[in-house]
Amino acid sequence: MSAALVLTTILGGSAYAAEQAAQPMAANQTAIDKDVGKLSKDGAQGFRDLQLTRLAIFEADPAQAKDMIGKAQAAFAKAKTDDAVFTKAEADLKTQAAMAGHKAMATKTEAAPAAKTAVAWVPVDAQLVLGDDFVATPEKASAVTEANKNLAKGDQTGALEKLKLAHVDVNFTMAVLPLDKTVADIDQAATLIGQGKYYEANAVLKSAQDGIRFDVIDAVALPQKATAATADKTAPQATGTTTGAKNGR
């Protein structure tokens, strides 16, 4: 992951983080409870219900487990028709291990090559991440603070515009689940729960959770560092490039 977050909803939780932008950026994560980008509300709810089902099993509450798995089924059934769903090959997405920077784990996990056939993915969470080279100058720190205020109001466009004007590079990361496989896993878990096979159901739901992948694109492209006027006064040299989306959809 990059050095710091402007906004994240991934893995739940919510907190403002404007003050952290004025400090040297470490691996601190900050969040507010707002959707960023085009997410599937039903998919996100279904994923939460899946997690709550596992929690109910862990707490030996079969009635709650049956209730939550039913809600997960209903949510993902709705998510099938969500226009946020997109198709992409698993090989073009990143694993949890790769995102966390665990190269050894990633290598082990990728012993079985990721599929190159495009399948349907449902976005269940998202985050805006400051670029690796972010340096908290007063101008940029102020832009991040103001961008967080926009995001708190649900104004993603305004937030990105402020970051762009301050030349703050931001990546957009979406957490996605393979739709058909997730639906199949949840249906299988529901059947197992109905049979009283809670251990087996939990194992299937864990497999569904582990199927989460990440799609990363540039949310704000850095402008050219050298203007035409500057170029006339100086010797030719490399200029910053405008980066496009890393992963098309």
C-alpha positions in Angstrom: 0.0 0.0 0.0 1.1 3.6 -0.4 2.3 5.6 2.5 -0.9 7.2 3.7 -4.6 7.4 3.1 -6.8 10.3 2.2 -9.9 8.2 2.7 -10.6 4.6 3.3 -13.6 2.5 4.0 -11.9 -0.8 3.4 -12.3 -3.3 6.3 -14.7 -1.1 8.0 -14.3 1.6 10.7 -14.7 5.4 10.4 -12.6 8.4 11.6 -11.4 11.7 10.3 -7.8 12.1 9.5 -7.2 15.7 8.3 -4.6 16.4 11.1 -2.4 13.5 10.0 -1.8 15.2 6.6 0.3 17.8 8.3 2.7 15.2 9.6 5.3 13.1 7.8 3.3 10.2 6.3 3.8 6.7 7.8 1.6 3.7 7.3 -1.3 5.3 9.1 -4.8 4.5 7.8 -7.7 6.9 8.3 -11.3 6.7 7.3 -14.7 8.2 7.1 -17.9 6.2 6.6 -18.6 7.4 3.0 -18.7 5.5 -0.3 -16.1 6.5 -2.8 -16.6 5.9 -6.4 -19.0 3.4 -7.9 -19.6 0.7 -5.4 -22.3 -1.9 -5.1 -24.4 -1.1 -2.0 -26.0 -4.5 -2.1 -22.6 -6.2 -2.5 -21.1 -4.2 0.4 -24.1 -5.1 2.6 -23.9 -8.8 1.5 -20.2 -8.8 2.4 -20.9 -7.4 5.9 -23.7 -10.0 6.3 -21.2 -12.7 5.4 -18.8 -11.5 8.0 -21.6 -11.3 10.6 -22.6 -14.9 9.8 -19.1 -16.0 10.6 -19.2 -14.0 13.8 -22.5 -15.7 14.8 -21.0 -19.1 14.1 -18.0 -18.2 16.3 -20.3 -17.1 19.1 -22.3 -20.3 18.8 -25.5 -18.5 17.9 -27.2 -20.7 15.2 -30.4 -18.5 15.0 -28.3 -15.4 14.2 -26.2 -17.3 11.7 -29.3 -18.5 9.8 -30.7 -15.0 9.8 -27.5 -13.3 8.6 -26.7 -15.9 5.9 -30.2 -15.4 4.5 -29.6 -11.7 4.4 -26.3 -12.2 2.6 -28.0 -14.4 0.0 -30.7 -11.7 -0.6 -28.1 -8.9 -0.8 -25.9 -10.7 -3.4 -29.0 -11.7 -5.4 -29.7 -8.0 -5.8 -26.0 -7.2 -6.5 -26.2 -9.4 -9.6 -28.1 -6.6 -11.4 -26.1 -3.7 -10.0 -24.5 -1.5 -12.7 -21.4 -1.3 -10.5 -20.5 -4.9 -11.4 -17.7 -5.2 -14.0 -15.8 -7.9 -15.8 -12.1 -8.4 -15.6 -9.5 -11.2 -15.4 -8.3 -12.1 -11.9 -4.8 -11.9 -13.2 -5.3 -8.2 -13.7 -6.2 -7.6 -10.0 -4.1 -7.7 -6.9 -4.3 -10.1 -4.0 -4.4 -9.1 -0.3 -0.8 -10.4 0.1 0.4 -8.2 -2.8 -1.4 -5.2 -1.5 0.2 -5.7 2.0 3.6 -6.1 0.4 4.2 -9.6 1.6 6.2 -10.8 -1.4 6.9 -14.2 0.1 3.2 -14.8 0.8 2.2 -13.5 -2.5 4.6 -15.8 -4.3 3.3 -18.8 -2.4 -0.3 -17.8 -3.0 0.3 -17.3 -6.7 1.7 -20.9 -7.0 -1.6 -21.5 -8.8 -1.6 -18.8 -11.5 -4.5 -16.4 -11.4 -7.2 -16.9 -14.0 -6.8 -14.8 -17.2 -10.5 -15.3 -18.2 -12.7 -12.3 -17.5 -15.4 -12.8 -14.9 -17.9 -10.6 -13.1 -16.6 -8.7 -10.0 -18.7 -6.8 -7.5 -17.1 -3.8 -5.8 -17.8 -3.9 -2.0 -15.4 -1.2 -0.7 -13.0 1.5 -1.8 -10.3 3.9 -0.7 -8.3 6.9 -1.9 -4.6 6.5 -1.2 -1.9 9.2 -1.3 1.0 8.4 -3.6 4.2 6.9 -2.3 6.1 10.1 -3.0 3.8 12.3 -1.0 5.6 15.0 0.9 3.4 17.0 3.4 4.2 20.6 2.4 1.8 23.2 3.9 0.0 23.5 0.6 -0.5 19.8 0.1 -1.4 19.2 3.7 -4.0 21.9 3.4 -5.3 20.3 0.2 -5.7 16.9 1.9 -7.5 18.5 4.8 -9.9 20.3 2.5 -10.4 17.2 0.4 -11.4 15.2 3.5 -14.0 17.8 4.2 -15.4 17.3 0.7 -15.4 13.6 1.0 -17.2 13.8 4.3 -20.0 15.5 2.4 -19.9 12.9 -0.3 -18.4 15.3 -2.8 -15.7 13.1 -4.5 -15.4 15.4 -7.5 -14.6 18.5 -5.4 -12.1 16.5 -3.3 -10.2 15.3 -6.4 -10.2 18.8 -7.9 -8.5 20.2 -4.7 -5.9 17.4 -4.7 -5.2 17.9 -8.4 -4.7 21.7 -8.0 -2.2 21.0 -5.3 -0.4 18.4 -7.4 -1.2 15.6 -5.0 -1.1 12.2 -6.7 -3.9 9.9 -5.5 -4.6 6.2 -6.3 -8.1 4.7 -6.1 -8.3 1.2 -4.8 -11.5 -0.9 -5.0 -12.0 -4.1 -3.0 -14.0 -6.6 -5.3 -15.4 -10.1 -5.0 -15.9 -12.6 -7.8 -19.7 -12.4 -8.0 -20.6 -15.9 -9.2 -18.2 -17.7 -6.9 -19.2 -15.6 -3.9 -22.9 -16.3 -4.5 -22.2 -20.0 -4.9 -20.2 -20.1 -1.7 -22.9 -18.3 0.3 -25.6 -20.6 -1.1 -23.4 -23.6 -0.1 -22.9 -22.1 3.4 -26.6 -21.6 3.8 -27.3 -25.2 3.0 -24.6 -26.4 5.5 -26.0 -24.1 8.2 -29.4 -25.5 7.5 -27.9 -29.0 8.1 -26.3 -27.9 11.3 -22.8 -28.1 9.8 -21.5 -24.8 11.2 -17.8 -25.7 11.1 -18.0 -26.6 7.4 -20.2 -23.5 6.7 -17.6 -21.2 8.3 -14.8 -22.8 6.2 -16.8 -22.0 3.0 -17.4 -18.4 4.1 -13.8 -17.9 4.9 -12.9 -19.1 1.4 -15.4 -16.5 0.0 -13.8 -13.8 2.1 -10.3 -14.8 0.9 -11.5 -14.4 -2.7 -11.4 -10.6 -2.3 -9.1 -8.8 -4.8 -8.1 -5.2 -5.4 -8.4 -3.0 -8.5 -6.0 0.0 -8.4 -6.2 3.0 -10.7 -4.8 6.6 -10.7 -7.5 8.9 -9.4 -5.6 12.1 -10.0 -3.0 12.4 -12.8 0.0 14.6 -12.0 0.3 17.5 -14.4 3.5 18.3 -16.4 6.1 19.8 -14.1 7.6 22.1 -16.7 5.6 24.7 -18.5 6.3 25.9 -22.0 7.7 29.2 -20.7 10.1 27.4 -18.4 11.1 25.1 -21.2 12.2 28.1 -23.3 14.5 29.4 -20.5 16.1 26.1 -19.6 17.9 23.3 -21.3 15.8 20.4 -22.4 15.2 17.9 -19.6 12.9 15.2 -18.5 9.5 16.4 -17.3 6.9 14.7 -15.2 4.4 12.6 -17.2 0.7 12.5 -16.9 -0.3 9.0 -15.8 -3.5 7.4 -16.8 -5.5 4.6 -15.3 -3.3 1.6 -14.3 -6.1 -0.8 -14.7 -8.8 -0.2 -17.3 -12.3 -1.3 -16.7 
